[in-house]
Amino acid sequence: EGLRDELLEHAHLLSVGAGWAAALRNQGCVEAPASPTATFWSELDGHGFCLGLLRQRPGLAALTPELRDTPVEVALDQGLGRSLYFAHGGAPEAIARMIAATPSRRRGALWSGVGLASVFTDGLDDETRSRLRASGGRDLEFGEQLASWVLSGTGRTDGRFDGAEPPLLTLRRLAT
């Protein structure tokens, strides 16, 4: 029973890994199903992370036109943002330059992914985190909040995220 609880606590990582596998197989992204689940958004995040980490700039620039302005684009971009954090070693200025080169509609999700990665790794000193927050703003803070919930297990149980939309869109909606 203890192992089962541990697996349930980290089940989202299996979905992220499935997204990696899809990206490595060059499997295209599909549109959101009529009733998406949290698992679907985690898979897209993993797909975006893999594209960004392995292909970097092409991953940022090469989303297909049919994904523009959709929740699918948000989830992929969050994963791409996580990859930027790792590819640039958490360096705020380098990350900000990469994100500034993307269309403005995508920047919030990219910053959210950077925030997620920065909390998952816990690898920044206070001064660097402050510079990152100054660049990333509210969406970076949403990513930090999502990571804290994932790490504590509460994001799965507090009822905020029903899977109907990517968690970032839920946080934005609840903040207004």
Secondary structure as the mmCIF struct_conf table of DSSP 4:
data_model
#
loop_
_struct_conf.conf_type_id
_struct_conf.id
_struct_conf.beg_label_comp_id
_struct_conf.beg_label_asym_id
_struct_conf.beg_label_seq_id
_struct_conf.end_label_comp_id
_struct_conf.end_label_asym_id
_struct_conf.end_label_seq_id
HELX_RH_AL_P HELX_RH_AL_P1 GLY A 2 GLU A 9
TURN_TY1_P TURN_TY1_P1 HIS A 10 HIS A 10
HELX_RH_AL_P HELX_RH_AL_P2 ALA A 11 LEU A 24
TURN_TY1_P TURN_TY1_P2 ARG A 25 ASN A 26
HELX_LH_PP_P HELX_LH_PP_P1 GLN A 27 CYS A 29
HELX_LH_PP_P HELX_LH_PP_P2 GLU A 31 PRO A 33
BEND BEND1 ALA A 34 SER A 35
HELX_RH_AL_P HELX_RH_AL_P3 ALA A 38 ARG A 55
BEND BEND2 GLN A 56 GLN A 56
HELX_RH_AL_P HELX_RH_AL_P4 ARG A 57 ALA A 61
HELX_RH_3T_P HELX_RH_3T_P1 PRO A 65 LEU A 67
TURN_TY1_P TURN_TY1_P3 ARG A 68 ASP A 69
BEND BEND3 THR A 70 THR A 70
HELX_RH_AL_P HELX_RH_AL_P5 PRO A 71 ALA A 87
TURN_TY1_P TURN_TY1_P4 HIS A 88 GLY A 90
HELX_RH_AL_P HELX_RH_AL_P6 PRO A 92 ALA A 100
TURN_TY1_P TURN_TY1_P5 ALA A 101 ALA A 101
BEND BEND4 THR A 102 THR A 102
HELX_RH_AL_P HELX_RH_AL_P7 SER A 104 THR A 121
TURN_TY1_P TURN_TY1_P6 ASP A 122 ASP A 122
HELX_RH_AL_P HELX_RH_AL_P8 ASP A 126 SER A 152
TURN_TY1_P TURN_TY1_P7 GLY A 153 GLY A 153
HELX_RH_3T_P HELX_RH_3T_P2 THR A 154 ARG A 156
TURN_TY1_P TURN_TY1_P8 THR A 157 THR A 157
BEND BEND5 ASP A 158 ARG A 160
BEND BEND6 GLY A 163 GLU A 165
HELX_RH_AL_P HELX_RH_AL_P9 PRO A 167 ALA A 175
#
